[in-house]
Amino acid sequence: MSSSSLSEPASGARSGFRGLRIVYLAIGVFGAMCGLGLLVEGAGESGVRLAIRATARTTGLLFAVVFCTSALRRRWPGPATRWLLRNRRYLGLSAAVSHAYHLMFILALVAMGRIGDTPMATIVGGSWGFVLLGAMAATSNDASQRSLRKNWRRLHLLGMWTVWIIFAVSYLPAAPTSAIAGAMSFVLLLSLGLRVWPNRLHARS
């Protein structure tokens, strides 16, 4: 896979559901999802925590797809993987949209004074993940890629692997006791396997 899953332009997709339409849909769908959670659970701590959990999962799922898109395209070329490759920049931006909602509700929890006894390692690691994901989203355009050159590749490579590790550390330990954590762990490990496996096959050929 190339250094970043947020880098591929969608200029080759001439029709259909593509490009910024994906991001606009993400804004609407994730916003509605959070709104529904608040409607069901209320606008207090319970509703905010539900929105935090939901947006963490939607970010993780989108990120996992983006993480292994190039590997999927190399291993199984076809219309579906071609669409994924052409639109991975926008899928990555949609993951950033989900995580922006996630951050918004974390800040709401902080404002409520309900953040609890969150370990410092979690705060530092999560904050670093937000910074890297934000930096990748902000530089997911051709102008930034041309301007940053090799540093653009380094940033996105660091960001992709760091964010994957943060999600893995968040979900893998809870996998034996939580069905949702187990499912997310499976998705993350599958994305890792898909990303590495085709590269090894390619290296042998």
C-alpha positions in Angstrom: 0.0 0.0 0.0 1.1 3.6 -0.6 2.2 5.7 2.4 -1.3 7.0 3.0 -4.8 5.8 2.5 -6.0 9.3 2.2 -4.0 10.2 -0.8 -5.6 8.8 -3.9 -7.5 11.3 -6.1 -10.9 10.3 -7.3 -10.5 11.9 -10.8 -10.9 8.6 -12.5 -14.4 8.0 -11.1 -16.5 10.0 -13.6 -20.0 9.1 -12.4 -21.9 7.6 -9.5 -21.4 7.9 -5.8 -17.9 9.2 -5.4 -15.6 12.0 -4.2 -17.0 14.7 -1.8 -20.4 13.1 -2.0 -19.1 10.4 0.3 -17.9 13.0 2.8 -21.2 14.9 2.7 -23.0 11.7 3.3 -20.7 10.9 6.3 -21.4 14.3 7.8 -25.2 13.7 7.6 -25.2 10.1 8.6 -22.9 10.4 11.5 -24.6 13.5 12.7 -28.0 11.7 12.5 -26.6 8.7 14.3 -25.4 10.9 17.2 -28.6 12.8 17.3 -30.6 9.6 17.5 -28.4 8.4 20.4 -29.0 11.6 22.3 -32.7 11.3 21.5 -32.9 7.8 22.9 -30.5 8.2 25.9 -31.0 11.9 26.6 -28.5 14.8 26.3 -26.8 14.0 29.6 -23.8 11.8 30.3 -25.5 8.6 29.1 -26.3 10.0 25.7 -22.9 11.6 25.3 -21.1 8.4 26.2 -23.2 6.5 23.7 -22.3 8.9 20.9 -18.6 8.6 21.9 -18.7 4.8 21.6 -20.7 4.9 18.4 -18.3 7.4 16.7 -15.3 5.4 17.8 -16.6 2.4 16.1 -17.6 4.1 12.9 -14.1 5.8 12.7 -12.5 2.4 13.3 -14.5 0.6 10.6 -13.8 3.3 8.0 -10.1 3.5 9.0 -9.7 -0.3 8.7 -11.1 -0.2 5.1 -8.8 2.7 4.2 -5.8 1.0 5.9 -6.0 -2.0 3.5 -7.5 -0.4 0.3 -4.4 -0.7 -1.8 -3.7 -4.2 -0.7 -7.3 -5.2 -1.6 -6.9 -3.6 -5.0 -3.6 -5.5 -5.7 -5.0 -8.8 -4.5 -8.5 -8.7 -6.0 -8.6 -6.2 -8.9 -12.1 -5.4 -10.0 -14.8 -2.7 -10.0 -15.3 -2.7 -6.3 -11.7 -2.4 -5.3 -11.1 0.1 -8.1 -13.9 2.3 -6.6 -12.3 1.9 -3.2 -8.9 3.0 -4.5 -10.2 6.0 -6.4 -12.2 7.2 -3.4 -10.0 6.3 -0.5 -9.1 9.9 0.1 -12.8 10.6 0.7 -13.3 7.5 2.8 -10.4 8.7 4.9 -11.9 12.1 5.2 -15.1 10.5 6.2 -13.3 8.7 9.0 -11.9 12.1 10.1 -15.5 13.4 10.1 -16.6 10.6 12.4 -13.6 11.3 14.7 -14.5 15.0 14.7 -17.9 14.1 16.1 -16.1 11.8 18.6 -13.9 14.6 19.8 -16.9 17.0 20.1 -18.6 14.6 22.5 -15.5 13.9 24.5 -15.2 17.7 25.0 -18.9 17.8 26.0 -18.1 15.1 28.6 -15.2 17.2 29.9 -17.4 20.2 30.1 -19.9 18.2 32.2 -17.0 17.2 34.5 -17.7 13.6 33.8 -14.5 12.5 32.2 -13.7 10.3 35.2 -10.4 8.7 36.2 -9.1 8.3 32.6 -5.5 7.0 32.7 -2.9 9.6 31.5 -1.6 7.1 28.9 -5.1 7.0 27.4 -5.3 10.8 27.3 -1.9 11.2 25.7 -2.3 8.4 23.2 -5.8 9.5 22.2 -4.7 13.1 21.9 -1.7 12.1 19.7 -4.1 10.0 17.5 -6.4 13.1 17.1 -3.4 15.2 16.1 -2.2 12.7 13.5 -5.6 12.0 12.0 -6.3 15.7 11.8 -2.9 16.3 10.1 -3.6 13.6 7.6 -7.1 15.0 6.8 -5.7 18.5 6.5 -3.0 17.4 4.0 -5.3 15.0 2.0 -5.1 17.1 -1.1 -2.8 17.3 -4.1 -1.4 20.7 -3.1 -0.1 19.5 0.2 1.3 16.4 -1.4 3.3 18.5 -3.9 4.4 20.9 -1.2 5.5 18.4 1.5 6.9 15.8 -0.9 8.7 13.1 1.0 7.6 14.6 4.3 4.0 14.1 3.2 4.7 10.4 2.8 6.4 10.2 6.2 3.5 12.0 7.9 0.8 9.7 6.4 2.8 6.5 7.0 3.4 7.5 10.6 -0.3 8.5 11.0 -1.7 5.3 9.5 0.3 2.9 11.6 -0.1 5.0 14.8 -3.8 5.2 14.5 -4.0 1.5 13.8 -2.0 0.8 16.9 -4.3 3.1 19.0 -7.4 1.3 17.8 -5.8 -2.1 18.4 -4.8 -1.1 22.0 -8.3 0.1 22.6 -10.2 -3.0 21.4 -7.9 -6.0 21.6 -7.7 -6.3 25.4 -11.5 -6.2 25.7 -12.1 -8.7 22.9 -12.5 -11.8 25.1 -15.3 -10.2 27.2 -17.1 -7.9 24.7 -18.7 -9.0 21.5 -18.3 -5.5 20.0 -14.7 -5.3 21.0 -14.2 -8.7 19.5 -15.8 -7.7 16.2 -13.7 -4.5 16.0 -10.6 -6.5 16.9 -11.3 -8.9 14.1 -11.8 -6.1 11.6 -8.5 -4.4 12.6 -6.5 -7.6 12.5 -8.1 -8.5 9.1 -7.1 -5.1 7.8 -3.5 -5.7 9.0 -3.4 -9.1 7.5 -4.7 -7.9 4.1 -2.2 -5.0 4.1 0.8 -7.2 4.8 -0.1 -10.4 3.0 -0.3 -9.0 -0.6 2.9 -7.1 -0.1 4.7 -10.3 0.8 3.2 -12.1 -2.2 4.3 -9.2 -4.4 7.8 -9.3 -2.9 8.2 -13.0 -3.8 7.0 -12.6 -7.4 
